[in-house]
Amino acid sequence: MATKPNQALIYRNIPIYLREIREAAGLTQRQLARKIRKPQWWITRSETGSRRVDVAEFVEFCIACSVQPAEGLGELVKRR
């Protein structure tokens, strides 16, 4: 049986990282959702791995949390 893309080992660190940077920025899920004009459930599902985050969304998430996207990607590479 094939592994779903959001359950692949390489993807597991992304939702964890997204939550970490949001919390480090001192933002609640609702505050971040307002900042990037997404519903709060979108943030929840992105941080729990229930939905897959594409590159553009990752960049938007990082910028809203005052993290340089390239630095965020570098951190994820270190964690794999």
PyMOL Python script that loads the backbone (N, CA, C, O; Angstrom):
from pymol import cmd

cmd.read_pdbstr("""\
ATOM      1  N   MET A   1       0.850  -1.187   0.000  1.00  0.00           N
ATOM      2  CA  MET A   1       0.000   0.000   0.000  1.00  0.00           C
ATOM      3  C   MET A   1       0.890   1.243   0.000  1.00  0.00           C
ATOM      4  O   MET A   1       1.841   1.329   0.777  1.00  0.00           O
ATOM      5  N   ALA A   2       0.587   2.181  -0.852  1.00  0.00           N
ATOM      6  CA  ALA A   2       1.361   3.412  -0.963  1.00  0.00           C
ATOM      7  C   ALA A   2       1.099   4.331   0.226  1.00  0.00           C
ATOM      8  O   ALA A   2       0.002   4.362   0.783  1.00  0.00           O
ATOM      9  N   THR A   3       2.113   5.061   0.589  1.00  0.00           N
ATOM     10  CA  THR A   3       1.995   6.040   1.667  1.00  0.00           C
ATOM     11  C   THR A   3       1.420   7.329   1.104  1.00  0.00           C
ATOM     12  O   THR A   3       1.832   7.780   0.035  1.00  0.00           O
ATOM     13  N   LYS A   4       0.473   7.921   1.813  1.00  0.00           N
ATOM     14  CA  LYS A   4      -0.066   9.209   1.386  1.00  0.00           C
ATOM     15  C   LYS A   4       1.042  10.251   1.493  1.00  0.00           C
ATOM     16  O   LYS A   4       1.883  10.166   2.387  1.00  0.00           O
ATOM     17  N   PRO A   5       1.052  11.231   0.593  1.00  0.00           N
ATOM     18  CA  PRO A   5       2.133  12.223   0.597  1.00  0.00           C
ATOM     19  C   PRO A   5       2.326  12.929   1.921  1.00  0.00           C
ATOM     20  O   PRO A   5       3.463  13.188   2.316  1.00  0.00           O
ATOM     21  N   ASN A   6       1.243  13.250   2.620  1.00  0.00           N
ATOM     22  CA  ASN A   6       1.396  13.983   3.876  1.00  0.00           C
ATOM     23  C   ASN A   6       1.761  13.063   5.034  1.00  0.00           C
ATOM     24  O   ASN A   6       1.954  13.536   6.154  1.00  0.00           O
ATOM     25  N   GLN A   7       1.859  11.748   4.786  1.00  0.00           N
ATOM     26  CA  GLN A   7       2.280  10.817   5.820  1.00  0.00           C
ATOM     27  C   GLN A   7       3.700  10.325   5.582  1.00  0.00           C
ATOM     28  O   GLN A   7       4.236   9.576   6.399  1.00  0.00           O
ATOM     29  N   ALA A   8       4.312  10.728   4.488  1.00  0.00           N
ATOM     30  CA  ALA A   8       5.676  10.320   4.188  1.00  0.00           C
ATOM     31  C   ALA A   8       6.615  10.850   5.266  1.00  0.00           C
ATOM     32  O   ALA A   8       6.408  11.938   5.803  1.00  0.00           O
ATOM     33  N   LEU A   9       7.641  10.078   5.574  1.00  0.00           N
ATOM     34  CA  LEU A   9       8.585  10.464   6.624  1.00  0.00           C
ATOM     35  C   LEU A   9       9.183  11.844   6.399  1.00  0.00           C
ATOM     36  O   LEU A   9       9.340  12.616   7.344  1.00  0.00           O
ATOM     37  N   ILE A  10       9.513  12.153   5.172  1.00  0.00           N
ATOM     38  CA  ILE A  10      10.145  13.440   4.877  1.00  0.00           C
ATOM     39  C   ILE A  10       9.195  14.611   5.150  1.00  0.00           C
ATOM     40  O   ILE A  10       9.656  15.726   5.397  1.00  0.00           O
ATOM     41  N   TYR A  11       7.893  14.382   5.110  1.00  0.00           N
ATOM     42  CA  TYR A  11       6.919  15.461   5.317  1.00  0.00           C
ATOM     43  C   TYR A  11       6.616  15.694   6.798  1.00  0.00           C
ATOM     44  O   TYR A  11       6.145  16.770   7.167  1.00  0.00           O
ATOM     45  N   ARG A  12       6.874  14.719   7.633  1.00  0.00           N
ATOM     46  CA  ARG A  12       6.469  14.791   9.047  1.00  0.00           C
ATOM     47  C   ARG A  12       6.945  16.020   9.798  1.00  0.00           C
ATOM     48  O   ARG A  12       6.241  16.506  10.683  1.00  0.00           O
ATOM     49  N   ASN A  13       8.106  16.529   9.474  1.00  0.00           N
ATOM     50  CA  ASN A  13       8.650  17.684  10.197  1.00  0.00           C
ATOM     51  C   ASN A  13       8.007  19.010   9.809  1.00  0.00           C
ATOM     52  O   ASN A  13       8.093  19.979  10.563  1.00  0.00           O
ATOM     53  N   ILE A  14       7.377  19.066   8.669  1.00  0.00           N
ATOM     54  CA  ILE A  14       6.810  20.338   8.204  1.00  0.00           C
ATOM     55  C   ILE A  14       5.696  20.845   9.116  1.00  0.00           C
ATOM     56  O   ILE A  14       5.765  21.993   9.556  1.00  0.00           O
ATOM     57  N   PRO A  15       4.664  20.039   9.424  1.00  0.00           N
ATOM     58  CA  PRO A  15       3.618  20.553  10.317  1.00  0.00           C
ATOM     59  C   PRO A  15       4.159  20.945  11.701  1.00  0.00           C
ATOM     60  O   PRO A  15       3.720  21.933  12.288  1.00  0.00           O
ATOM     61  N   ILE A  16       5.106  20.166  12.207  1.00  0.00           N
ATOM     62  CA  ILE A  16       5.710  20.478  13.509  1.00  0.00           C
ATOM     63  C   ILE A  16       6.420  21.827  13.439  1.00  0.00           C
ATOM     64  O   ILE A  16       6.282  22.660  14.335  1.00  0.00           O
ATOM     65  N   TYR A  17       7.171  22.030  12.377  1.00  0.00           N
ATOM     66  CA  TYR A  17       7.905  23.280  12.202  1.00  0.00           C
ATOM     67  C   TYR A  17       6.957  24.470  12.079  1.00  0.00           C
ATOM     68  O   TYR A  17       7.208  25.529  12.654  1.00  0.00           O
ATOM     69  N   LEU A  18       5.881  24.296  11.338  1.00  0.00           N
ATOM     70  CA  LEU A  18       4.922  25.390  11.176  1.00  0.00           C
ATOM     71  C   LEU A  18       4.353  25.831  12.526  1.00  0.00           C
ATOM     72  O   LEU A  18       4.222  27.026  12.793  1.00  0.00           O
ATOM     73  N   ARG A  19       4.024  24.869  13.357  1.00  0.00           N
ATOM     74  CA  ARG A  19       3.502  25.213  14.685  1.00  0.00           C
ATOM     75  C   ARG A  19       4.573  25.917  15.515  1.00  0.00           C
ATOM     76  O   ARG A  19       4.289  26.901  16.198  1.00  0.00           O
ATOM     77  N   GLU A  20       5.797  25.413  15.453  1.00  0.00           N
ATOM     78  CA  GLU A  20       6.889  26.012  16.219  1.00  0.00           C
ATOM     79  C   GLU A  20       7.113  27.478  15.844  1.00  0.00           C
ATOM     80  O   GLU A  20       7.279  28.327  16.720  1.00  0.00           O
ATOM     81  N   ILE A  21       7.119  27.772  14.555  1.00  0.00           N
ATOM     82  CA  ILE A  21       7.378  29.168  14.174  1.00  0.00           C
ATOM     83  C   ILE A  21       6.202  30.072  14.517  1.00  0.00           C
ATOM     84  O   ILE A  21       6.394  31.242  14.848  1.00  0.00           O
ATOM     85  N   ARG A  22       4.991  29.541  14.442  1.00  0.00           N
ATOM     86  CA  ARG A  22       3.828  30.352  14.835  1.00  0.00           C
ATOM     87  C   ARG A  22       3.899  30.684  16.315  1.00  0.00           C
ATOM     88  O   ARG A  22       3.694  31.829  16.716  1.00  0.00           O
ATOM     89  N   GLU A  23       4.192  29.668  17.125  1.00  0.00           N
ATOM     90  CA  GLU A  23       4.276  29.891  18.569  1.00  0.00           C
ATOM     91  C   GLU A  23       5.436  30.818  18.921  1.00  0.00           C
ATOM     92  O   GLU A  23       5.302  31.672  19.797  1.00  0.00           O
ATOM     93  N   ALA A  24       6.577  30.656  18.241  1.00  0.00           N
ATOM     94  CA  ALA A  24       7.731  31.527  18.487  1.00  0.00           C
ATOM     95  C   ALA A  24       7.417  32.981  18.129  1.00  0.00           C
ATOM     96  O   ALA A  24       7.963  33.910  18.724  1.00  0.00           O
ATOM     97  N   ALA A  25       6.534  33.163  17.152  1.00  0.00           N
ATOM     98  CA  ALA A  25       6.125  34.514  16.751  1.00  0.00           C
ATOM     99  C   ALA A  25       5.089  35.097  17.712  1.00  0.00           C
ATOM    100  O   ALA A  25       4.717  36.265  17.597  1.00  0.00           O
ATOM    101  N   GLY A  26       4.628  34.281  18.656  1.00  0.00           N
ATOM    102  CA  GLY A  26       3.646  34.752  19.625  1.00  0.00           C
ATOM    103  C   GLY A  26       2.252  34.905  19.048  1.00  0.00           C
ATOM    104  O   GLY A  26       1.455  35.707  19.533  1.00  0.00           O
ATOM    105  N   LEU A  27       1.959  34.129  18.005  1.00  0.00           N
ATOM    106  CA  LEU A  27       0.656  34.222  17.356  1.00  0.00           C
ATOM    107  C   LEU A  27      -0.229  33.032  17.708  1.00  0.00           C
ATOM    108  O   LEU A  27       0.241  31.898  17.794  1.00  0.00           O
ATOM    109  N   THR A  28      -1.503  33.304  17.907  1.00  0.00           N
ATOM    110  CA  THR A  28      -2.467  32.217  18.019  1.00  0.00           C
ATOM    111  C   THR A  28      -2.822  31.773  16.600  1.00  0.00           C
ATOM    112  O   THR A  28      -2.500  32.454  15.627  1.00  0.00           O
ATOM    113  N   GLN A  29      -3.479  30.641  16.497  1.00  0.00           N
ATOM    114  CA  GLN A  29      -3.923  30.196  15.179  1.00  0.00           C
ATOM    115  C   GLN A  29      -4.855  31.213  14.546  1.00  0.00           C
ATOM    116  O   GLN A  29      -4.762  31.474  13.346  1.00  0.00           O
ATOM    117  N   ARG A  30      -5.742  31.785  15.325  1.00  0.00           N
ATOM    118  CA  ARG A  30      -6.679  32.783  14.790  1.00  0.00           C
ATOM    119  C   ARG A  30      -5.960  34.026  14.292  1.00  0.00           C
ATOM    120  O   ARG A  30      -6.292  34.558  13.233  1.00  0.00           O
ATOM    121  N   GLN A  31      -4.976  34.490  15.053  1.00  0.00           N
ATOM    122  CA  GLN A  31      -4.226  35.670  14.640  1.00  0.00           C
ATOM    123  C   GLN A  31      -3.482  35.423  13.336  1.00  0.00           C
ATOM    124  O   GLN A  31      -3.485  36.267  12.439  1.00  0.00           O
ATOM    125  N   LEU A  32      -2.848  34.267  13.238  1.00  0.00           N
ATOM    126  CA  LEU A  32      -2.130  33.930  12.010  1.00  0.00           C
ATOM    127  C   LEU A  32      -3.095  33.794  10.839  1.00  0.00           C
ATOM    128  O   LEU A  32      -2.817  34.260   9.735  1.00  0.00           O
ATOM    129  N   ALA A  33      -4.224  33.155  11.090  1.00  0.00           N
ATOM    130  CA  ALA A  33      -5.226  32.991  10.027  1.00  0.00           C
ATOM    131  C   ALA A  33      -5.676  34.350   9.483  1.00  0.00           C
ATOM    132  O   ALA A  33      -5.796  34.527   8.271  1.00  0.00           O
ATOM    133  N   ARG A  34      -5.920  35.292  10.369  1.00  0.00           N
ATOM    134  CA  ARG A  34      -6.306  36.641   9.927  1.00  0.00           C
ATOM    135  C   ARG A  34      -5.193  37.295   9.128  1.00  0.00           C
ATOM    136  O   ARG A  34      -5.437  37.955   8.118  1.00  0.00           O
ATOM    137  N   LYS A  35      -3.969  37.102   9.597  1.00  0.00           N
ATOM    138  CA  LYS A  35      -2.815  37.727   8.959  1.00  0.00           C
ATOM    139  C   LYS A  35      -2.609  37.230   7.530  1.00  0.00           C
ATOM    140  O   LYS A  35      -2.215  38.006   6.659  1.00  0.00           O
ATOM    141  N   ILE A  36      -2.866  35.959   7.283  1.00  0.00           N
ATOM    142  CA  ILE A  36      -2.656  35.415   5.933  1.00  0.00           C
ATOM    143  C   ILE A  36      -3.966  35.161   5.189  1.00  0.00           C
ATOM    144  O   ILE A  36      -3.992  34.545   4.123  1.00  0.00           O
ATOM    145  N   ARG A  37      -5.040  35.650   5.780  1.00  0.00           N
ATOM    146  CA  ARG A  37      -6.365  35.581   5.141  1.00  0.00           C
ATOM    147  C   ARG A  37      -6.792  34.157   4.790  1.00  0.00           C
ATOM    148  O   ARG A  37      -7.203  33.855   3.670  1.00  0.00           O
ATOM    149  N   LYS A  38      -6.675  33.311   5.788  1.00  0.00           N
ATOM    150  CA  LYS A  38      -7.122  31.921   5.676  1.00  0.00           C
ATOM    151  C   LYS A  38      -8.033  31.645   6.858  1.00  0.00           C
ATOM    152  O   LYS A  38      -7.955  32.339   7.871  1.00  0.00           O
ATOM    153  N   PRO A  39      -8.902  30.635   6.746  1.00  0.00           N
ATOM    154  CA  PRO A  39      -9.712  30.273   7.915  1.00  0.00           C
ATOM    155  C   PRO A  39      -8.843  29.609   8.986  1.00  0.00           C
ATOM    156  O   PRO A  39      -7.804  29.026   8.676  1.00  0.00           O
ATOM    157  N   GLN A  40      -9.266  29.700  10.223  1.00  0.00           N
ATOM    158  CA  GLN A  40      -8.495  29.119  11.334  1.00  0.00           C
ATOM    159  C   GLN A  40      -8.320  27.620  11.157  1.00  0.00           C
ATOM    160  O   GLN A  40      -7.273  27.084  11.520  1.00  0.00           O
ATOM    161  N   TRP A  41      -9.317  26.923  10.609  1.00  0.00           N
ATOM    162  CA  TRP A  41      -9.190  25.482  10.418  1.00  0.00           C
ATOM    163  C   TRP A  41      -8.047  25.152   9.464  1.00  0.00           C
ATOM    164  O   TRP A  41      -7.454  24.079   9.567  1.00  0.00           O
ATOM    165  N   TRP A  42      -7.729  26.054   8.541  1.00  0.00           N
ATOM    166  CA  TRP A  42      -6.626  25.835   7.596  1.00  0.00           C
ATOM    167  C   TRP A  42      -5.307  25.760   8.351  1.00  0.00           C
ATOM    168  O   TRP A  42      -4.456  24.921   8.055  1.00  0.00           O
ATOM    169  N   ILE A  43      -5.146  26.648   9.330  1.00  0.00           N
ATOM    170  CA  ILE A  43      -3.937  26.645  10.153  1.00  0.00           C
ATOM    171  C   ILE A  43      -3.856  25.344  10.943  1.00  0.00           C
ATOM    172  O   ILE A  43      -2.813  24.690  10.973  1.00  0.00           O
ATOM    173  N   THR A  44      -4.966  24.972  11.581  1.00  0.00           N
ATOM    174  CA  THR A  44      -4.995  23.743  12.368  1.00  0.00           C
ATOM    175  C   THR A  44      -4.615  22.542  11.525  1.00  0.00           C
ATOM    176  O   THR A  44      -3.763  21.748  11.922  1.00  0.00           O
ATOM    177  N   ARG A  45      -5.224  22.405  10.388  1.00  0.00           N
ATOM    178  CA  ARG A  45      -4.959  21.244   9.530  1.00  0.00           C
ATOM    179  C   ARG A  45      -3.537  21.270   8.970  1.00  0.00           C
ATOM    180  O   ARG A  45      -2.936  20.215   8.762  1.00  0.00           O
ATOM    181  N   SER A  46      -3.004  22.440   8.729  1.00  0.00           N
ATOM    182  CA  SER A  46      -1.623  22.547   8.250  1.00  0.00           C
ATOM    183  C   SER A  46      -0.645  22.126   9.340  1.00  0.00           C
ATOM    184  O   SER A  46       0.356  21.468   9.059  1.00  0.00           O
ATOM    185  N   GLU A  47      -0.934  22.501  10.583  1.00  0.00           N
ATOM    186  CA  GLU A  47      -0.043  22.191  11.702  1.00  0.00           C
ATOM    187  C   GLU A  47      -0.176  20.756  12.204  1.00  0.00           C
ATOM    188  O   GLU A  47       0.720  20.258  12.887  1.00  0.00           O
ATOM    189  N   THR A  48      -1.260  20.096  11.883  1.00  0.00           N
ATOM    190  CA  THR A  48      -1.435  18.710  12.319  1.00  0.00           C
ATOM    191  C   THR A  48      -1.112  17.716  11.214  1.00  0.00           C
ATOM    192  O   THR A  48      -1.080  16.508  11.449  1.00  0.00           O
ATOM    193  N   GLY A  49      -0.873  18.220  10.019  1.00  0.00           N
ATOM    194  CA  GLY A  49      -0.572  17.342   8.900  1.00  0.00           C
ATOM    195  C   GLY A  49      -1.803  16.781   8.218  1.00  0.00           C
ATOM    196  O   GLY A  49      -1.697  15.885   7.381  1.00  0.00           O
ATOM    197  N   SER A  50      -2.970  17.300   8.568  1.00  0.00           N
ATOM    198  CA  SER A  50      -4.213  16.842   7.945  1.00  0.00           C
ATOM    199  C   SER A  50      -4.358  17.347   6.513  1.00  0.00           C
ATOM    200  O   SER A  50      -5.117  16.789   5.721  1.00  0.00           O
ATOM    201  N   ARG A  51      -3.636  18.386   6.197  1.00  0.00           N
ATOM    202  CA  ARG A  51      -3.618  18.899   4.821  1.00  0.00           C
ATOM    203  C   ARG A  51      -2.173  19.187   4.454  1.00  0.00           C
ATOM    204  O   ARG A  51      -1.360  19.570   5.295  1.00  0.00           O
ATOM    205  N   ARG A  52      -1.882  18.997   3.206  1.00  0.00           N
ATOM    206  CA  ARG A  52      -0.524  19.208   2.718  1.00  0.00           C
ATOM    207  C   ARG A  52      -0.316  20.691   2.394  1.00  0.00           C
ATOM    208  O   ARG A  52      -1.178  21.334   1.797  1.00  0.00           O
ATOM    209  N   VAL A  53       0.826  21.212   2.794  1.00  0.00           N
ATOM    210  CA  VAL A  53       1.169  22.609   2.552  1.00  0.00           C
ATOM    211  C   VAL A  53       2.099  22.663   1.341  1.00  0.00           C
ATOM    212  O   VAL A  53       3.129  21.990   1.311  1.00  0.00           O
ATOM    213  N   ASP A  54       1.729  23.469   0.345  1.00  0.00           N
ATOM    214  CA  ASP A  54       2.611  23.582  -0.822  1.00  0.00           C
ATOM    215  C   ASP A  54       3.670  24.655  -0.559  1.00  0.00           C
ATOM    216  O   ASP A  54       3.648  25.321   0.476  1.00  0.00           O
ATOM    217  N   VAL A  55       4.579  24.810  -1.492  1.00  0.00           N
ATOM    218  CA  VAL A  55       5.705  25.727  -1.317  1.00  0.00           C
ATOM    219  C   VAL A  55       5.236  27.168  -1.124  1.00  0.00           C
ATOM    220  O   VAL A  55       5.738  27.869  -0.245  1.00  0.00           O
ATOM    221  N   ALA A  56       4.289  27.610  -1.931  1.00  0.00           N
ATOM    222  CA  ALA A  56       3.795  28.987  -1.815  1.00  0.00           C
ATOM    223  C   ALA A  56       3.159  29.219  -0.446  1.00  0.00           C
ATOM    224  O   ALA A  56       3.342  30.280   0.151  1.00  0.00           O
ATOM    225  N   GLU A  57       2.420  28.245   0.049  1.00  0.00           N
ATOM    226  CA  GLU A  57       1.794  28.370   1.369  1.00  0.00           C
ATOM    227  C   GLU A  57       2.847  28.371   2.470  1.00  0.00           C
ATOM    228  O   GLU A  57       2.717  29.099   3.454  1.00  0.00           O
ATOM    229  N   PHE A  58       3.889  27.562   2.310  1.00  0.00           N
ATOM    230  CA  PHE A  58       4.989  27.533   3.279  1.00  0.00           C
ATOM    231  C   PHE A  58       5.649  28.908   3.359  1.00  0.00           C
ATOM    232  O   PHE A  58       5.926  29.412   4.448  1.00  0.00           O
ATOM    233  N   VAL A  59       5.895  29.500   2.208  1.00  0.00           N
ATOM    234  CA  VAL A  59       6.511  30.836   2.164  1.00  0.00           C
ATOM    235  C   VAL A  59       5.617  31.847   2.869  1.00  0.00           C
ATOM    236  O   VAL A  59       6.093  32.645   3.677  1.00  0.00           O
ATOM    237  N   GLU A  60       4.328  31.817   2.567  1.00  0.00           N
ATOM    238  CA  GLU A  60       3.373  32.745   3.184  1.00  0.00           C
ATOM    239  C   GLU A  60       3.341  32.563   4.703  1.00  0.00           C
ATOM    240  O   GLU A  60       3.340  33.544   5.447  1.00  0.00           O
ATOM    241  N   PHE A  61       3.316  31.328   5.154  1.00  0.00           N
ATOM    242  CA  PHE A  61       3.290  30.995   6.579  1.00  0.00           C
ATOM    243  C   PHE A  61       4.549  31.558   7.254  1.00  0.00           C
ATOM    244  O   PHE A  61       4.463  32.199   8.302  1.00  0.00           O
ATOM    245  N   CYS A  62       5.717  31.313   6.645  1.00  0.00           N
ATOM    246  CA  CYS A  62       6.979  31.796   7.204  1.00  0.00           C
ATOM    247  C   CYS A  62       7.003  33.317   7.316  1.00  0.00           C
ATOM    248  O   CYS A  62       7.331  33.861   8.370  1.00  0.00           O
ATOM    249  N   ILE A  63       6.661  33.991   6.244  1.00  0.00           N
ATOM    250  CA  ILE A  63       6.696  35.453   6.241  1.00  0.00           C
ATOM    251  C   ILE A  63       5.773  36.019   7.315  1.00  0.00           C
ATOM    252  O   ILE A  63       6.133  36.971   8.007  1.00  0.00           O
ATOM    253  N   ALA A  64       4.598  35.442   7.454  1.00  0.00           N
ATOM    254  CA  ALA A  64       3.643  35.913   8.470  1.00  0.00           C
ATOM    255  C   ALA A  64       4.179  35.712   9.880  1.00  0.00           C
ATOM    256  O   ALA A  64       3.787  36.422  10.806  1.00  0.00           O
ATOM    257  N   CYS A  65       5.073  34.746  10.043  1.00  0.00           N
ATOM    258  CA  CYS A  65       5.660  34.462  11.359  1.00  0.00           C
ATOM    259  C   CYS A  65       7.051  35.079  11.504  1.00  0.00           C
ATOM    260  O   CYS A  65       7.794  34.734  12.423  1.00  0.00           O
ATOM    261  N   SER A  66       7.400  35.990  10.599  1.00  0.00           N
ATOM    262  CA  SER A  66       8.691  36.701  10.617  1.00  0.00           C
ATOM    263  C   SER A  66       9.894  35.771  10.500  1.00  0.00           C
ATOM    264  O   SER A  66      10.925  35.991  11.136  1.00  0.00           O
ATOM    265  N   VAL A  67       9.754  34.735   9.686  1.00  0.00           N
ATOM    266  CA  VAL A  67      10.846  33.805   9.409  1.00  0.00           C
ATOM    267  C   VAL A  67      11.156  33.906   7.919  1.00  0.00           C
ATOM    268  O   VAL A  67      10.249  33.880   7.087  1.00  0.00           O
ATOM    269  N   GLN A  68      12.434  34.021   7.587  1.00  0.00           N
ATOM    270  CA  GLN A  68      12.827  34.022   6.183  1.00  0.00           C
ATOM    271  C   GLN A  68      12.563  32.619   5.623  1.00  0.00           C
ATOM    272  O   GLN A  68      13.064  31.639   6.176  1.00  0.00           O
ATOM    273  N   PRO A  69      11.797  32.504   4.549  1.00  0.00           N
ATOM    274  CA  PRO A  69      11.474  31.186   4.003  1.00  0.00           C
ATOM    275  C   PRO A  69      12.694  30.317   3.710  1.00  0.00           C
ATOM    276  O   PRO A  69      12.654  29.106   3.930  1.00  0.00           O
ATOM    277  N   ALA A  70      13.773  30.913   3.221  1.00  0.00           N
ATOM    278  CA  ALA A  70      14.988  30.134   2.945  1.00  0.00           C
ATOM    279  C   ALA A  70      15.573  29.561   4.231  1.00  0.00           C
ATOM    280  O   ALA A  70      16.072  28.435   4.239  1.00  0.00           O
ATOM    281  N   GLU A  71      15.515  30.328   5.316  1.00  0.00           N
ATOM    282  CA  GLU A  71      15.994  29.835   6.607  1.00  0.00           C
ATOM    283  C   GLU A  71      15.090  28.706   7.103  1.00  0.00           C
ATOM    284  O   GLU A  71      15.568  27.718   7.660  1.00  0.00           O
ATOM    285  N   GLY A  72      13.787  28.861   6.896  1.00  0.00           N
ATOM    286  CA  GLY A  72      12.851  27.815   7.290  1.00  0.00           C
ATOM    287  C   GLY A  72      13.111  26.524   6.539  1.00  0.00           C
ATOM    288  O   GLY A  72      13.103  25.441   7.124  1.00  0.00           O
ATOM    289  N   LEU A  73      13.339  26.640   5.259  1.00  0.00           N
ATOM    290  CA  LEU A  73      13.636  25.462   4.450  1.00  0.00           C
ATOM    291  C   LEU A  73      14.953  24.833   4.895  1.00  0.00           C
ATOM    292  O   LEU A  73      15.063  23.609   4.975  1.00  0.00           O
ATOM    293  N   GLY A  74      15.934  25.655   5.181  1.00  0.00           N
ATOM    294  CA  GLY A  74      17.211  25.158   5.686  1.00  0.00           C
ATOM    295  C   GLY A  74      17.042  24.389   6.986  1.00  0.00           C
ATOM    296  O   GLY A  74      17.671  23.350   7.182  1.00  0.00           O
ATOM    297  N   GLU A  75      16.209  24.887   7.859  1.00  0.00           N
ATOM    298  CA  GLU A  75      15.938  24.197   9.125  1.00  0.00           C
ATOM    299  C   GLU A  75      15.295  22.843   8.876  1.00  0.00           C
ATOM    300  O   GLU A  75      15.640  21.858   9.529  1.00  0.00           O
ATOM    301  N   LEU A  76      14.375  22.791   7.947  1.00  0.00           N
ATOM    302  CA  LEU A  76      13.712  21.513   7.628  1.00  0.00           C
ATOM    303  C   LEU A  76      14.704  20.513   7.039  1.00  0.00           C
ATOM    304  O   LEU A  76      14.619  19.319   7.324  1.00  0.00           O
ATOM    305  N   VAL A  77      15.630  20.983   6.231  1.00  0.00           N
ATOM    306  CA  VAL A  77      16.643  20.098   5.660  1.00  0.00           C
ATOM    307  C   VAL A  77      17.499  19.492   6.769  1.00  0.00           C
ATOM    308  O   VAL A  77      17.841  18.311   6.717  1.00  0.00           O
ATOM    309  N   LYS A  78      17.846  20.303   7.776  1.00  0.00           N
ATOM    310  CA  LYS A  78      18.642  19.808   8.916  1.00  0.00           C
ATOM    311  C   LYS A  78      17.895  18.729   9.690  1.00  0.00           C
ATOM    312  O   LYS A  78      18.508  17.804  10.222  1.00  0.00           O
ATOM    313  N   ARG A  79      16.571  18.849   9.752  1.00  0.00           N
ATOM    314  CA  ARG A  79      15.760  17.926  10.566  1.00  0.00           C
ATOM    315  C   ARG A  79      15.461  16.603   9.892  1.00  0.00           C
ATOM    316  O   ARG A  79      15.030  15.661  10.557  1.00  0.00           O
ATOM    317  N   ARG A  80      15.677  16.508   8.604  1.00  0.00           N
ATOM    318  CA  ARG A  80      15.264  15.278   7.920  1.00  0.00           C
ATOM    319  C   ARG A  80      16.114  14.153   8.298  1.00  0.00           C
ATOM    320  O   ARG A  80      15.912  13.038   7.818  1.00  0.00           O
TER     321      ARG A  80
END
""", "prot")
cmd.dss("prot")
cmd.show_as("cartoon", "prot")
cmd.util.cbc("prot")
cmd.orient("prot")
